[in-house]
Amino acid sequence: DRYRPVQAAWSVEFLDTDATPKLAGKVTIMPAEDEDLIDTYELFWGETPNEVLQNPDTGANFGPIASFPVGQSPMVQTFDLGTRVPAGATHFLVFTVQDTLRA
């Protein structure tokens, strides 16, 4: 059976170390307390605290920035100095995934 995961990542932290409009630094994700129904974690650009950034040309969501398998703690995505932030991106969002279902 397939079930939408109900557990979210425990925490997500980011500190921007680039003083320009671009960014640099590490997104650090701590896993959910219970990972039984989770296969992976996916990191996305968000346009609100709850919505994945959409491509203005197609209207489709941008794909994940990174995916992390269960069992890593912490999970870290590093952005090099001068990383360009996509237009409209204001947040990092992390979703838990089982099979193809995101929560």
Secondary structure, DSSP 4 states (H G I P E B T S, - for coil): ------PPPSEEEE-----SSSEEEEEEEEPPS--TT-SEEEEEEESSSSSBPBPTTT-SBPPPSEEEETT-SSEEEEEEEEEPPPTT--EEEEEEEETTEE-
